[in-house]
């Protein structure tokens, strides 16, 4: 399943990665200030933003696993 990437998809993907970068810098700043709980939350948010950036690759992997499972089932 190949999807044609539109300009909007590319921009949104870039914004996911930018958001993850900002979350990392904020988490690092909070850790230096001694607020480890909020820092861990920001790192979690950054991780989920990275997952959002790779949403199409993750979907391809899941479709591939489903296809592999269906082929081996028969």
N, C-alpha and C positions, 0 to 999 in steps of 0.2 A: 504494500500500500504506500504509494509515493504521493506526497502532497506538494503542491506548488506553494512555495513560501511567498506570501504577500509582504509588502512593505510594512504593514501594520504588525504582522507576526514578528518580523525581525526587530522592530522597535520595542515591542512588548518584551521579547526575550532579552534584549539589551537592558531594559529597565529592571528586569528581574535580577540580572547580574549586578547592576549598579546598586540596587537596593541591598543585595547581599553584602556588597563591599561597604556600604554605609553602616549596615548593622554590625559588621565586624569592627569597624573603627570605633563605633559607639560602645560596643562591648569591651574593647580594649581600654577605652577611657574609663568606663565604669569600674573595671577590674583594678586599674591603678588607683582609683579613689576608694577602693575597698568595698564596693557594692557588688559582691560576687553573685548574688542571687539574680539581680537584674542583668548582669553581664551574661550569665548562662542563658537567660531568656532571650537576650538579643542574639546570641550565637545560634540558638535554636531557630529564631526567626530568619537569620541569615541562611541557615542550612535549608529551611523550607523554601526560601527564595531561590536558592541554587537548584533545588529540585524542580521548581517552577520553570526555571530557565532551560532545563533539560526535559521538559514535559513531552516533547515530540519523540526524543530518543527513548524515553522510558516507555511510551506507548508502543513504539516499534518493538522493543524487547518483549513486552507483554503479548503483543499480537504474534510475535515469533514463537513464544512459549506455548501459546494456545494452539497455533498451527502445528507445532512439533508434537504436542500432546494428542491432537486429533489424528495426525498421521500414524502415530504409534498405536493408537487405539484400534484401528481397523485391522 
